[in-house]
Structure formats: C-alpha cells, structure tokens
Amino acid sequence: METHRLSLPPLDEPGEVATFYSHKGGAGRTMALANLAVMLARRDNATVPTLVIDWDLEAPGLHHYFRPVGDGPGVLELFEACRDQLLRRTRLAAGHDDAALAQAVLDAAGWEQYVTRADNGRPLYMMRAGRQDASYAERLARLDWEALFDACPALFRVFADNLARRFRHVLVDSGSERSGTAGICTTLLPTRLVLVFAPNRQHLEGIEALVQRATTWRRSHEEEQRQMLIYPLPSRIAMDDAAHRALWRRGDPERGIAGYQPLFERAFAEAYGMSRMSLESYFDEVQLQQARSLACGEPLPVYADEEDDRFSVTRTFQAFLGWFLGGYRPWQSRDEIPLLAAVAQGRAAMERGGGRGVSLPLARDLARLGELYRREGRLEPAGACLEESLSLHVLILGDDHVDTLASKAALADLLFEQGKYGEAQFLQEAVLEVREKLFGAGAPVTLEAASALAATLAQLNQIPDALALQDAVIDAHQRQLGHEHLATVESLAVRADILCHGEQLAGAVELLEQVLALRSRLLGPEHADTVRTRKVLAHTRTRSKHPETPAGRDIHAHDGGQERGTGWGTETAHERARDGNGAAAEQPHAAYPASRGRRRSPDELAVDGDVSPSRLR
C-alpha cells in the first residue's frame, strides 16, 4: 500500500493511548487489538482517527492483519533518528527543559513520516515495527532503550502526547515483559492498559506485580501524574465448557487455582486504594471466546461477524468497548454505565438552560443511580445521587408531590442504612404526614411509610412508639389483605425486629415462629426469606435462653467501624445484601419495596423474587 504522509488536523481534545500487553504469547493480543482498531475507526460514520503501533519489535506481526501494507520504516527507525538527534544536541541540552528537548527531537526526527495509511476506507493508520530488511535484528540489538530514556526521560511521554493530539485512539501492541521495551509500553506511554490473557497459570503469572508496578510508577513520579486505567481482557475462553470457565474465573484453592476475577479484584483494590471492589458485572460480559476465526492468518472476525449474534466475537468486543470507550472503570457495573451517561447528558442540558423537561428525567436517573449504588453497598455516592434527585424534585414539583415524597423516602431508606437514624426520622415523619393527607391512613404507600418510621424509632430506642405504629400497620394489613398475605407477613417481621431490638425476646420468638410458618407455606422452605427467618429464629432462641449471649452486630448501620447491636448475627448489611456471586440479593429494609419505581396495588400478590425484603436477618 502506498505510504501517505500524515495530514490529520489536531483534535479538539486529546485522545487516548492504550497499550495491549500479554505476559505470554498465544493469548490473541494482536488479533484483539486489530479487531478493536477496525471497530473504533469505523465509529461515527468512519470519522474517528485511529492509529495502531507495532511495538512488539522482537516478533512484529500486526501488519499481517492489514494487508497489503508495504514494508517501510517504523518504531525502530523513528527512535534511531531520535537517538541521533539527542547525540547532536547533548551539548545544548543541559539548560533545556526536558519536555521541550523531547519535542524538539521528535520534530526534527519527523515522527509523522513513520505513520502510514492502513485502510483506505476508514481513518485507520499504522506505525510498523520497522523495515524488515537483513539489518533489522542487528539494528534492534544496537538500540539501547534505557540509554535513550536516561538521555531524555520525557521523550516517550511527549511522543504519546503528540500521538494523542492527532488520533482519538492510539493502540500499542507491546512485546512481553522479557522485551526491552515492555516497560516503555506499559508504564510510560499509555493512559489505558489492556491486559490480554488466557485462563491458565502461565498467562496469569506476574499480573498482580505488573498492575502494581505500572500504577506505582505513575503515583511516584511527579512528572507522570497521569491517569492509568487498566482493563483485563480474558481470551481463548472455552464457551462449551462451563465448569472450566467457572474454575479459572472463580478459582479453586484446593487445586491451587487462584481465579482471574479474585486476582484482578485484589490487584485493583490495592493499586487504586479501595477496600473492596467487584468485577462481577465486567467479567459477565467481557470474555473473549475461543473461535476458529481467531486463528493466525484468518480474516479479522469484525469484518464478517454479525454484531447482533450473541455467539459472535464482535459482540464480545462491543461489550468491552462499553467500558473502554467511556473511560469507565472495570468495577463499574454494566447497569451503572448507561445511567452515568444519562446523568451526564441531563446535567449538560441543565447547564444549557433546560427546564422541567430536562430536570425531571435527570431527577429520575439520579434516583435510579442512587438505588443502584445502595444495592452495591456504595453508600456515599448513593447519598449524593439521592440528595441531588430530591433537590430537583422539590424545585420542580414542590414538597408534597408524590414523586417528591418517593424521593424523600428513598433518601430516608439510605440514611437508615447508614445509621443516621435522626435524619431518617425527620424525612420519614414528613413523608408519613403528607401521605396520610393525600391518600389516607390505610393506603399502601402510607402503611409503607409508617412501617419504615416504626423501624427507625426502634433504632432510636423508642420501642413503645415503634410498636404502637407498627401494630397499626399490621391491623390495617390484616383487615385489607388478610392474615396470610405477604404484606401482612412482612409487617409481622418488622414487629419481630422491633421486639428483638427492645430485648423482648420471648415475644420475638413467638412472632418469628409465626412468620416462619407463614413464609414456609407461602414461599417455600428454601426461599431466601424463609431460610433467613429460620436462622434468625434459632439465634433469637439462643439469646432468650442465654441472656448473657452478646447481641450480634446491627445489620443496618456502621458507627466508626463498630456496628450497634440488635441481635441479628455478625454479618454486615452489605455482606448480607449480596449473594454468593457478589450480586445484590435483597434490600435490608422490610418497610420498602424492592423497587420504588413500581408500586403494588393492595390486592396484588407478590411473586417470588419481588417480595419486600425483610428487616429480619
């Protein structure tokens, strides 16, 4: 293919430089990079300038995916030219700014001339590894990359900045750690690092150390204080063997298999200073399957795949781009990403002067995002979203609108979970008062508010008031729905919670036995609510027989790391709210429905999996 001199105008804002790295060969790293490059270049009607760089200098192969790309100079020749320029400028460089020196060297070397067009139908460009002539290996051996860095430490960073000013996406194919340039590609160049691996010990070896090394370098060097996002890309996944997939994803300590998901969760938590994180949602979507089309020499799957085919490799790449394109972290769930995008669009529209038609959808999306964060145990961002949502509802609809009341109730729910019972009480009393006026004392939403307030009063040790309020809820449910409706059972469960908190254990045991019998009959003996009630009953019986048994930690609240006792066991709310796979299992409050977006009519039967979760644990 004829070489064209680069003539792209500068971008309005810098693009991203992403290095693709694998600890061992055979993971499909180069193939993954080539597919993603094509997909990126054809976005927005093929208007996204994309550059691929073959920096696997000891085993270059990226050019094979873009035939015919003629032989020509590339990375090796460019940095040979930079070396020569630095040698000429050594005497003048002592008083020069390092970044200015790097820019002068790159300008003199003319880095743009080493970029060629790789696809005439799309803005896809390539920088080859170098001219593959008889002298290539010898020239590569003579180039001392460490000496080049020592002579001008800013050279590679400034080179990356130059690329990012011209290309929206720069994808660098890096050699393995044994190559002399791996550190440049994984530490100095990128704003994003894609770790491609097959699920086996050889490929996973050294991953944690690499993550720590790359992120530590950025934190410890003042001139390198740039963001580094790391994306794991599991490849060669056997889609016809579920047991093997689960084994290498989750791990098996008895067989000495760590599992790549816990490995990355641990590595990311340490590297980014987080106490805990989950990559569950990310790895549910991002697993690049083994396919015949991925074999060396085959056409890129992206050219032939139907993206809507759920078995296609292209669909997996699209899922990966859902995180990669927007700069989202792998520990952000697939449910969070579209909500974040919607919130960002809403806020931008508000800044442009949007009115009610913009603010109300924004308030709705903020509420949904806040509830998602709450389910995931991320209470601080949940609170920020719910408070902003409430402010918008009050501003546009007023204090007494039904949607404003729902927003207040959602925030009160979160405050309760955070142990901020006084603040929760203030909001719950306001919600209850207005709902009684609007709907009447016996309306489902009013009873919901009353039950929530009763549970909060119990936490504030106002046990008589809490019982009186909850008894009124139970009486209303029994009259309207009957003694065996699930809503009635839930209200009994909340009363048992209050009794237990007030150390009225004999009454709590009697009521829990009734709740257990009803849940066993209505939901089945193995339903999560039934199993939970059975455990709580056993624990409460033990406490009633041995009053000296210390009360367990409060499932609802944290107070400086020490949770207040209510006798409900030793798990935290967040731990108890998640199932064995890390997915949200239930909400911690009986007084609120699992989803505020949908209210049940009084005579509607709750179905399994959509029952108001109990405060009982």
C-alpha positions as CSV (number, residue, x, y, z in Angstrom):
1,M,0.0,0.0,0.0
2,E,1.3,3.4,-0.9
3,T,2.6,5.4,2.1
4,H,0.8,8.7,2.7
5,R,2.3,11.5,4.8
6,L,0.1,12.2,7.8
7,S,-2.1,15.2,7.3
8,L,-4.6,15.0,10.1
9,P,-5.6,18.2,11.9
10,P,-5.2,18.4,15.7
11,L,-8.1,17.2,17.8
12,D,-10.2,19.5,19.9
13,E,-9.2,17.4,23.0
14,P,-6.5,14.8,23.4
15,G,-7.2,11.2,22.5
16,E,-6.3,8.1,24.5
17,V,-3.2,5.9,24.2
18,A,-3.8,2.3,25.1
19,T,-1.2,-0.4,25.3
20,F,-2.2,-4.1,24.8
21,Y,0.0,-6.4,26.8
22,S,0.2,-10.1,27.5
23,H,2.6,-11.8,29.8
24,K,3.0,-14.8,27.4
25,G,2.3,-15.3,23.7
26,G,-0.7,-17.1,22.4
27,A,-3.4,-15.0,24.2
28,G,-4.6,-13.4,21.0
29,R,-3.4,-9.9,22.0
30,T,-2.5,-8.7,18.5
31,M,-5.7,-10.1,17.0
32,A,-7.8,-8.4,19.7
33,L,-6.0,-5.1,19.1
34,A,-6.6,-5.3,15.3
35,N,-10.3,-6.0,15.7
36,L,-10.8,-3.2,18.1
37,A,-8.9,-0.8,15.9
38,V,-11.2,-1.5,13.0
39,M,-14.3,-1.1,15.2
40,L,-13.0,2.2,16.6
41,A,-12.0,3.6,13.2
42,R,-15.5,3.0,11.7
43,R,-17.4,4.6,14.5
44,D,-19.3,7.8,13.8
45,N,-19.5,7.1,10.1
46,A,-15.8,6.3,9.9
47,T,-14.7,9.6,11.2
48,V,-12.6,8.5,14.3
49,P,-8.9,8.7,13.5
50,T,-7.2,5.6,14.9
51,L,-3.6,4.6,15.0
52,V,-2.1,1.1,15.7
53,I,1.6,0.8,16.6
54,D,3.5,-2.5,16.4
55,W,5.9,-2.1,19.3
56,D,6.4,-5.9,19.6
57,L,9.8,-5.3,18.0
58,E,11.2,-8.8,18.5
59,A,8.2,-10.5,16.9
60,P,6.3,-8.0,14.8
61,G,3.1,-9.2,13.3
62,L,0.5,-6.5,13.4
63,H,0.9,-5.6,9.8
64,H,-0.3,-9.1,8.8
65,Y,-3.9,-8.0,9.8
66,F,-3.9,-5.1,7.4
67,R,-2.6,-6.5,4.1
68,P,-1.3,-5.2,1.9
69,V,0.8,-2.8,4.0
70,G,4.1,-2.4,2.3
71,D,7.4,-2.7,4.1
72,G,8.8,0.6,5.4
73,P,10.3,2.4,8.4
74,G,8.5,2.4,11.8
75,V,9.2,2.5,15.5
76,L,12.8,1.3,15.2
77,E,13.8,3.8,12.6
78,L,12.0,6.6,14.4
79,F,13.8,6.1,17.7
80,E,17.1,5.6,15.9
81,A,16.5,9.1,14.5
82,C,15.7,10.3,18.0
83,R,18.9,8.8,19.3
84,D,20.9,10.6,16.6
85,Q,19.2,13.9,17.3
86,L,19.9,13.6,21.1
87,L,23.5,12.9,20.4
88,R,23.7,16.0,18.3
89,R,22.0,18.1,21.0
90,T,23.8,16.8,24.1
91,R,26.0,19.9,24.5
92,L,22.9,22.2,24.2
93,A,20.6,20.2,26.3
94,A,22.0,20.9,29.7
95,G,19.9,24.1,30.2
96,H,16.8,23.0,28.3
97,D,13.5,21.8,29.7
98,D,13.3,18.1,29.3
99,A,9.8,18.2,27.7
100,A,11.0,21.0,25.3
101,L,14.0,18.9,24.4
102,A,11.8,15.9,23.7
103,Q,9.5,17.9,21.5
104,A,12.4,19.4,19.5
105,V,13.9,15.9,19.0
106,L,10.6,14.5,17.8
107,D,10.0,17.4,15.5
108,A,13.5,17.0,14.0
109,A,13.0,13.3,13.5
110,G,9.7,14.0,11.8
111,W,7.6,11.3,13.6
112,E,4.6,11.8,11.3
113,Q,6.6,10.3,8.3
114,Y,6.6,6.9,10.0
115,V,2.8,6.7,10.0
116,T,1.1,5.1,7.1
117,R,-2.5,4.6,6.0
118,A,-3.7,1.0,6.9
119,D,-7.2,1.3,5.5
120,N,-8.3,3.5,2.6
121,G,-12.0,3.2,3.6
122,R,-11.5,4.3,7.2
123,P,-9.3,6.7,9.1
124,L,-7.1,3.8,10.3
125,Y,-3.3,4.3,10.4
126,M,-0.3,2.2,11.3
127,M,3.2,2.6,12.6
128,R,5.1,-0.5,11.8
129,A,7.7,-2.1,14.0
130,G,10.4,-1.2,11.4
131,R,11.8,-2.1,8.0
132,Q,12.2,-5.8,7.8
133,D,15.5,-6.0,6.0
134,A,18.6,-8.0,6.6
135,S,19.9,-5.4,9.1
136,Y,16.7,-5.3,11.3
137,A,17.8,-7.6,14.0
138,E,21.3,-6.1,14.3
139,R,19.9,-2.6,14.4
140,L,17.3,-3.5,17.0
141,A,20.1,-5.0,19.2
142,R,22.2,-1.9,19.0
143,L,19.4,0.5,20.1
144,D,19.7,1.0,23.8
145,W,16.3,2.0,25.1
146,E,17.4,2.6,28.6
147,A,20.1,4.9,27.5
148,L,17.5,6.7,25.3
149,F,15.3,7.2,28.4
150,D,18.2,8.4,30.5
151,A,19.2,10.9,27.9
152,C,15.7,12.4,27.7
153,P,13.2,10.9,30.3
154,A,10.3,12.9,28.8
155,L,10.8,11.6,25.3
156,F,8.2,8.7,25.4
157,R,5.7,10.8,27.3
158,V,5.9,13.6,24.9
159,F,5.7,11.2,22.0
160,A,2.5,9.8,23.4
161,D,1.2,13.4,23.8
162,N,1.9,14.1,20.2
163,L,0.0,11.0,19.1
164,A,-2.9,11.8,21.3
165,R,-3.2,15.3,19.7
166,R,-3.8,13.7,16.3
167,F,-5.6,10.4,17.0
168,R,-8.7,9.7,19.0
169,H,-7.4,6.2,19.8
170,V,-3.8,5.0,19.7
171,L,-3.5,1.2,20.2
172,V,0.0,0.0,21.0
173,D,0.9,-3.7,20.6
174,S,3.5,-4.4,23.2
175,G,6.0,-7.2,23.5
176,S,6.2,-9.4,26.5
177,E,8.0,-8.5,29.7
178,R,11.2,-10.0,28.5
179,S,11.5,-7.5,25.7
180,G,13.4,-4.3,26.4
181,T,10.5,-2.1,25.5
182,A,7.7,-3.6,27.7
183,G,8.3,-1.1,30.4
184,I,8.0,1.8,28.0
185,C,4.7,0.4,26.6
186,T,3.1,-0.4,29.9
187,T,4.3,2.4,32.1
188,L,5.5,5.5,30.1
189,L,3.2,5.6,27.1
190,P,-0.4,4.7,27.9
191,T,-3.4,6.3,29.6
192,R,-5.0,2.8,29.4
193,L,-3.5,-0.6,29.7
194,V,-5.3,-3.7,28.3
195,L,-4.1,-6.9,29.8
196,V,-4.9,-9.8,27.4
197,F,-4.6,-13.3,28.9
198,A,-5.7,-16.8,28.5
199,P,-7.1,-18.5,31.6
200,N,-4.1,-20.5,32.7
201,R,-1.2,-20.2,35.2
202,Q,1.4,-19.1,32.6
203,H,-0.6,-16.1,31.4
204,L,-1.7,-15.0,34.9
205,E,1.8,-15.2,36.3
206,G,3.1,-11.8,37.2
207,I,-0.2,-9.9,36.5
208,E,-0.5,-8.5,40.0
209,A,3.1,-7.4,40.0
210,L,2.6,-5.6,36.6
211,V,-0.5,-3.8,37.8
212,Q,1.3,-2.6,40.9
213,R,4.4,-1.6,39.0
214,A,2.5,0.4,36.4
215,T,0.3,2.3,38.8
216,T,3.1,2.9,41.4
217,W,5.3,4.5,38.7
218,R,2.6,7.0,37.9
219,R,2.0,7.9,41.5
220,S,5.7,8.1,42.5
221,H,6.9,10.3,39.6
222,E,5.7,13.9,39.7
223,E,6.0,14.4,36.0
224,E,4.0,11.3,35.3
225,Q,0.9,12.2,37.3
226,R,-1.5,10.9,34.6
227,Q,-4.5,8.7,34.8
228,M,-3.9,5.0,34.2
229,L,-6.9,2.8,33.6
230,I,-6.4,-1.0,33.4
231,Y,-8.7,-3.3,31.6
232,P,-8.4,-7.1,31.8
233,L,-9.3,-8.9,28.6
234,P,-9.7,-12.7,29.1
235,S,-9.2,-14.5,25.8
236,R,-9.3,-18.1,24.4
237,I,-12.3,-18.9,26.7
238,A,-13.9,-22.3,26.0
239,M,-17.5,-21.5,25.7
240,D,-18.6,-25.1,25.6
241,D,-17.1,-26.0,29.0
242,A,-19.0,-24.1,31.7
243,A,-17.2,-25.9,34.5
244,H,-13.7,-25.0,33.1
245,R,-14.8,-21.4,32.6
246,A,-16.0,-21.1,36.2
247,L,-13.0,-22.8,37.6
248,W,-10.5,-20.4,36.1
249,R,-12.7,-17.3,36.7
250,R,-13.6,-18.0,40.3
251,G,-10.6,-20.2,41.3
252,D,-10.3,-23.3,43.5
253,P,-7.8,-23.1,46.4
254,E,-7.8,-26.8,46.8
255,R,-6.5,-27.2,43.3
256,G,-4.1,-24.2,43.6
257,I,-6.1,-22.1,41.1
258,A,-6.4,-18.5,42.2
259,G,-9.1,-17.5,39.6
260,Y,-8.5,-14.4,37.5
261,Q,-11.5,-12.5,38.9
262,P,-10.4,-12.5,42.5
263,L,-6.8,-11.9,41.3
264,F,-7.8,-8.7,39.5
265,E,-10.1,-7.6,42.2
266,R,-7.3,-7.9,44.7
267,A,-4.8,-6.2,42.5
268,F,-7.1,-3.3,41.6
269,A,-8.1,-2.8,45.2
270,E,-4.5,-2.4,46.2
271,A,-3.4,-0.4,43.2
272,Y,-6.3,2.1,43.4
273,G,-6.5,2.2,47.2
274,M,-10.0,0.7,47.5
275,S,-11.1,-1.5,50.4
276,R,-13.2,-3.8,48.2
277,M,-14.5,-4.0,44.6
278,S,-16.4,-6.3,42.4
279,L,-15.6,-7.2,38.7
280,E,-18.6,-9.4,38.6
281,S,-20.6,-7.4,36.0
282,Y,-17.5,-6.7,33.9
283,F,-16.4,-10.4,33.6
284,D,-20.0,-11.5,33.0
285,E,-19.8,-9.5,29.7
286,V,-16.1,-9.5,28.8
287,Q,-14.9,-13.0,28.0
288,L,-13.4,-13.4,24.5
289,Q,-14.4,-16.8,23.3
290,Q,-12.2,-19.3,21.5
291,A,-13.1,-19.4,17.9
292,R,-11.7,-20.8,14.7
293,S,-11.8,-17.3,13.2
294,L,-9.3,-16.2,15.7
295,A,-6.5,-18.4,14.3
296,C,-3.4,-16.7,12.9
297,G,-3.8,-15.7,9.3
298,E,-7.6,-15.7,9.3
299,P,-9.5,-12.6,8.3
300,L,-10.5,-10.3,11.3
301,P,-13.8,-11.5,12.8
302,V,-15.0,-7.9,12.9
303,Y,-15.2,-7.9,9.1
304,A,-17.6,-10.9,8.9
305,D,-19.4,-11.2,12.3
306,E,-23.0,-10.2,12.7
307,E,-22.9,-7.9,15.8
308,D,-26.4,-9.0,16.9
309,D,-25.4,-12.7,17.0
310,R,-24.8,-13.4,20.7
311,F,-22.2,-16.0,19.8
312,S,-20.1,-13.6,17.7
313,V,-16.7,-12.5,18.8
314,T,-17.6,-9.0,17.7
315,R,-20.3,-8.8,20.3
316,T,-17.8,-9.5,23.0
317,F,-15.6,-6.7,21.7
318,Q,-18.6,-4.4,21.7
319,A,-19.2,-5.3,25.3
320,F,-15.6,-4.5,26.1
321,L,-15.9,-1.1,24.4
322,G,-18.8,-0.3,26.6
323,W,-16.3,0.2,29.4
324,F,-13.3,1.2,27.3
325,L,-14.7,3.9,25.2
326,G,-16.2,6.0,28.0
327,G,-13.2,5.6,30.3
328,Y,-15.3,3.6,32.8
329,R,-13.6,1.5,35.4
330,P,-14.0,-2.3,35.2
331,W,-15.5,-2.3,38.6
332,Q,-18.4,-0.1,37.4
333,S,-21.3,-2.4,36.7
334,R,-23.0,-2.6,33.3
335,D,-26.1,-1.2,34.9
336,E,-24.3,1.9,36.1
337,I,-22.7,2.9,32.8
338,P,-25.9,3.9,30.9
339,L,-27.2,5.7,34.0
340,L,-24.0,7.7,34.3
341,A,-24.2,8.6,30.7
342,A,-27.8,9.7,31.1
343,V,-27.0,11.8,34.2
344,A,-24.1,13.5,32.4
345,Q,-26.3,14.3,29.5
346,G,-29.0,15.7,31.8
347,R,-26.6,17.8,33.7
348,A,-25.2,19.2,30.5
349,A,-28.7,20.0,29.3
350,M,-29.4,21.8,32.6
351,E,-26.3,23.9,32.2
352,R,-27.6,25.0,28.8
353,G,-30.8,26.2,30.4
354,G,-33.1,23.1,30.2
355,G,-36.3,23.3,32.1
356,R,-38.8,20.9,33.5
357,G,-38.5,18.6,30.5
358,V,-34.8,18.1,31.3
359,S,-34.7,18.3,35.1
360,L,-37.4,15.6,35.8
361,P,-35.7,12.9,33.7
362,L,-32.4,13.9,35.4
363,A,-34.0,13.5,38.8
364,R,-35.3,10.1,37.8
365,D,-32.0,8.9,36.5
366,L,-30.2,10.2,39.7
367,A,-32.7,8.3,41.8
368,R,-32.1,5.1,39.8
369,L,-28.3,5.5,40.0
370,G,-28.5,6.2,43.8
371,E,-30.6,3.0,44.3
372,L,-28.1,1.0,42.2
373,Y,-25.2,2.4,44.4
374,R,-27.1,1.5,47.5
375,R,-27.7,-2.1,46.3
376,E,-23.9,-2.4,45.6
377,G,-23.1,-1.1,49.1
378,R,-21.6,2.2,47.8
379,L,-23.5,4.4,50.3
380,E,-21.6,7.7,49.9
381,P,-22.2,8.1,46.1
382,A,-25.7,6.8,46.7
383,G,-26.4,9.6,49.1
384,A,-25.0,12.2,46.7
385,C,-27.3,11.0,43.9
386,L,-30.4,10.7,46.1
387,E,-29.9,14.2,47.6
388,E,-29.5,15.8,44.2
389,S,-32.6,13.9,42.9
390,L,-34.6,15.1,45.9
391,S,-33.4,18.7,45.4
392,L,-34.6,18.6,41.8
393,H,-38.0,17.1,42.7
394,V,-38.6,19.8,45.4
395,L,-37.5,22.6,43.0
396,I,-39.7,21.5,40.1
397,L,-42.6,19.7,41.8
398,G,-42.8,21.0,45.3
399,D,-42.5,19.3,48.7
400,D,-45.8,17.5,48.6
401,H,-45.8,15.9,45.2
402,V,-46.0,12.1,45.2
403,D,-42.7,11.9,43.3
404,T,-41.0,14.2,45.8
405,L,-42.3,12.0,48.7
406,A,-40.9,8.9,47.0
407,S,-37.6,10.7,46.7
408,K,-37.6,11.6,50.3
409,A,-38.5,8.0,51.3
410,A,-35.6,6.7,49.2
411,L,-33.1,9.1,50.9
412,A,-34.5,8.2,54.3
413,D,-34.0,4.5,53.5
414,L,-30.4,5.2,52.7
415,L,-29.9,7.3,55.9
416,F,-31.3,4.4,57.9
417,E,-28.8,2.0,56.3
418,Q,-26.0,4.4,57.2
419,G,-27.1,4.5,60.8
420,K,-28.2,8.2,60.5
421,Y,-31.5,7.5,62.3
422,G,-32.3,11.0,63.4
423,E,-32.1,12.3,59.8
424,A,-34.0,9.4,58.6
425,Q,-36.8,10.0,61.2
426,F,-37.1,13.6,60.1
427,L,-37.8,12.7,56.5
428,Q,-40.0,9.7,57.3
429,E,-42.3,11.8,59.5
430,A,-42.6,14.3,56.8
431,V,-43.5,11.6,54.2
432,L,-46.0,9.9,56.6
433,E,-47.8,13.2,57.4
434,V,-48.3,14.1,53.7
435,R,-49.2,10.6,52.6
436,E,-51.9,10.4,55.3
437,K,-53.4,13.7,54.0
438,L,-53.2,12.7,50.3
439,F,-54.1,9.0,50.4
440,G,-55.5,8.2,53.8
441,A,-54.1,6.3,56.8
442,G,-54.8,2.9,55.2
443,A,-53.3,3.4,51.8
444,P,-50.4,1.0,50.9
445,V,-47.9,3.9,50.5
446,T,-48.9,5.3,53.8
447,L,-48.5,2.0,55.6
448,E,-45.1,1.6,53.9
449,A,-44.1,5.0,55.4
450,A,-45.4,4.1,58.8
451,S,-43.6,0.8,58.9
452,A,-40.3,2.5,57.9
453,L,-40.7,5.1,60.6
454,A,-41.5,2.4,63.2
455,A,-38.2,0.6,62.4
456,T,-36.3,3.8,62.7
457,L,-37.9,4.6,66.1
458,A,-36.8,1.2,67.3
459,Q,-33.3,2.0,66.4
460,L,-33.6,5.2,68.4
461,N,-34.8,3.0,71.3
462,Q,-38.3,4.5,71.2
463,I,-39.7,1.0,71.5
464,P,-43.3,1.7,72.7
465,D,-43.9,4.3,70.0
466,A,-42.4,1.9,67.4
467,L,-44.6,-0.9,68.5
468,A,-47.8,1.2,68.5
469,L,-47.1,2.5,65.0
470,Q,-46.3,-1.0,63.6
471,D,-49.3,-2.6,65.3
472,A,-51.5,-0.1,63.4
473,V,-49.8,-1.2,60.2
474,I,-50.4,-4.9,61.0
475,D,-54.0,-4.2,61.8
476,A,-54.6,-2.4,58.5
477,H,-52.9,-5.2,56.5
478,Q,-54.9,-7.9,58.2
479,R,-58.2,-6.1,57.6
480,Q,-57.4,-5.2,54.0
481,L,-55.4,-8.2,52.8
482,G,-55.9,-11.0,55.3
483,H,-53.7,-12.7,57.8
484,E,-51.7,-14.7,55.2
485,H,-50.9,-12.0,52.6
486,L,-47.2,-11.5,52.1
487,A,-47.5,-7.8,53.0
488,T,-49.0,-8.8,56.4
489,V,-46.2,-11.3,57.0
490,E,-43.7,-8.6,56.2
491,S,-45.3,-6.3,58.8
492,L,-45.2,-9.1,61.4
493,A,-41.5,-9.5,60.6
494,V,-40.8,-5.8,61.2
495,R,-42.6,-6.1,64.6
496,A,-40.4,-9.0,65.5
497,D,-37.4,-6.9,64.6
498,I,-38.6,-4.2,66.9
499,L,-39.2,-6.7,69.8
500,C,-35.8,-8.1,69.4
501,H,-34.2,-4.7,69.4
502,G,-36.1,-3.9,72.6
503,E,-34.9,-7.2,74.2
504,Q,-38.4,-8.6,74.4
505,L,-37.1,-11.9,73.2
506,A,-39.9,-14.2,74.3
507,G,-42.4,-12.2,72.2
508,A,-39.9,-12.0,69.3
509,V,-39.5,-15.8,69.3
510,E,-43.3,-16.4,69.3
511,L,-43.7,-13.9,66.4
512,L,-40.8,-15.3,64.4
513,E,-42.3,-18.8,64.7
514,Q,-45.5,-17.5,63.2
515,V,-43.5,-15.7,60.4
516,L,-41.5,-18.8,59.6
517,A,-44.6,-20.9,59.3
518,L,-46.3,-18.4,57.0
519,R,-43.2,-17.9,54.8
520,S,-42.6,-21.7,54.5
521,R,-46.2,-22.1,53.3
522,L,-46.4,-19.1,51.0
523,L,-42.8,-19.0,49.7
524,G,-41.5,-22.5,50.3
525,P,-39.0,-23.8,52.8
526,E,-35.9,-22.9,50.7
527,H,-36.9,-19.4,49.8
528,A,-34.2,-16.8,50.9
529,D,-36.7,-15.1,53.2
530,T,-37.7,-18.4,54.8
531,V,-34.1,-19.5,55.3
532,R,-33.2,-16.1,56.8
533,T,-36.1,-16.2,59.2
534,R,-35.2,-19.7,60.3
535,K,-31.6,-18.6,61.1
536,V,-32.8,-15.5,63.0
537,L,-35.3,-17.6,65.0
538,A,-32.5,-20.0,66.0
539,H,-30.3,-17.1,67.1
540,T,-33.1,-15.4,69.0
541,R,-34.0,-18.6,70.8
542,T,-30.4,-19.0,71.9
543,R,-30.3,-15.4,73.1
544,S,-33.6,-15.9,75.0
545,K,-32.2,-19.0,76.8
546,H,-28.8,-17.4,77.4
547,P,-29.3,-13.7,78.0
548,E,-25.6,-13.2,78.5
549,T,-25.0,-14.0,74.8
550,P,-23.8,-10.8,73.3
551,A,-26.1,-9.3,70.7
552,G,-24.8,-9.5,67.2
553,R,-23.9,-6.5,65.1
554,D,-26.6,-4.3,63.6
555,I,-27.2,-5.2,60.0
556,H,-28.3,-1.7,59.2
557,A,-25.6,0.7,60.5
558,H,-21.9,1.4,60.9
559,D,-20.5,3.7,63.6
560,G,-16.8,4.2,63.2
561,G,-16.3,0.6,62.2
562,Q,-18.3,-0.7,65.2
563,E,-21.9,-1.7,64.5
564,R,-24.6,-1.3,67.0
565,G,-26.2,-4.5,68.4
566,T,-29.6,-5.7,67.6
567,G,-29.0,-9.4,67.9
568,W,-29.2,-10.3,64.2
569,G,-25.9,-12.1,63.7
570,T,-22.5,-11.0,62.7
571,E,-22.6,-10.1,59.0
572,T,-22.7,-6.6,57.8
573,A,-25.6,-5.2,55.8
574,H,-23.5,-5.1,52.6
575,E,-22.3,-8.7,53.1
576,R,-25.8,-9.9,53.8
577,A,-27.3,-8.0,50.9
578,R,-25.2,-9.9,48.4
579,D,-25.4,-13.4,47.2
580,G,-22.5,-15.8,46.7
581,N,-21.6,-14.4,43.4
582,G,-21.4,-10.8,44.6
583,A,-24.7,-9.9,43.1
584,A,-27.3,-7.9,45.0
585,A,-29.6,-10.3,46.7
586,E,-32.0,-8.1,48.6
587,Q,-32.5,-4.8,50.3
588,P,-32.1,-4.5,54.0
589,H,-35.4,-2.9,54.9
590,A,-38.8,-4.6,55.2
591,A,-40.7,-1.3,55.0
592,Y,-39.6,-0.5,51.4
593,P,-40.4,-2.5,48.3
594,A,-37.5,-3.8,46.3
595,S,-38.2,-1.4,43.5
596,R,-39.6,2.1,44.2
597,G,-40.4,2.5,40.5
598,R,-43.3,0.1,40.8
599,R,-46.0,0.2,43.4
600,R,-48.2,-2.8,44.1
601,S,-51.9,-2.5,44.5
602,P,-53.2,-3.7,47.9
603,D,-54.7,-6.9,46.4
604,E,-51.7,-7.8,44.2
605,L,-49.8,-10.9,45.1
606,A,-46.0,-10.5,45.3
607,V,-44.1,-13.1,43.3
608,D,-41.0,-14.9,44.3
609,G,-38.0,-12.7,43.8
610,D,-40.0,-9.5,44.1
611,V,-41.0,-9.5,47.7
612,S,-40.4,-6.6,50.1
613,P,-37.2,-7.7,51.8
614,S,-37.4,-8.2,55.5
615,R,-35.5,-6.4,58.2
616,L,-35.2,-9.8,59.8
617,R,-31.8,-11.3,59.4
